[in-house]
Amino acid sequence: MKSNRVLVLGIILSGLISALSGLAGNLASSDIPESMKPLLHYIWPIFALVTLAGIGFALWQARQQETPVQGAANPLQLSPALAAQNRQRLLAKVRSFWIKGVLENSLHGAALIALGLEEHPEVVEHPWQLVLQSPDQSIRTFPAGTRITQVYDEAVGELLILGEPGSGKTTLLLELARDLLDRAEKDTTLPMPLVFNLSSWAVRQAPLAE
């Protein structure tokens, strides 16, 4: 939009300067009354001023085009209100599908069984184990009734849930997702929990961004 406007203004200024130049040439070469000849001395200064003003205006317009307007909204960025609305919609969709549609339906009103949780640090390769001597990595059993969210917090948000088939790994994962949803809905600074089904992803192996 701005580039088109600058082009139009440049064409107008060029036409105006050409017209003034032609007018000045005609006046200089034509016969005019002696009383009007003193005015010819002002034509060229006026012509020079108009030309300089046109050049300065064109440069100012070019500078304005290059300099972003302070406070202008980036079209790729959402407004805070729209971003908050999209966040709530995504959280609601995760809760509707994974918590109400999968977790609660799979339980059918049955009480959750308190699973015994154990920590096995040896199954995850530590990035510094080749440099530093690893501390004692013995198995640790969590107290009865320990929630998966407590284990997640203790692991600083990096947790791998392992277990035999049918041992309740998916249930634990969705319990964790439910608790993190509750947190994210109350605090907008927290990340949004999402659940990805890697077994179905492995069929197409599309990029995670898609």
Secondary structure, DSSP 4 states (H G I P E B T S, - for coil): -HHHHHHHHHHHHHHHHHHHHHHHHHHHHS---GGGGGGHHHHHHHHHHHHHHHHHHHHHHHHHHHSPPTTPPPTTSPPHHHHHHHHHHHHHHHIIIIIIIIIHHHHTTPPPP----EE-GGGS--TTTTTS-------EEPPTT--HHHHHHHTTT-------TTSSHHHHHHHHHHHHHHHHHH-TTSPPP----HHHHHHH---TT-
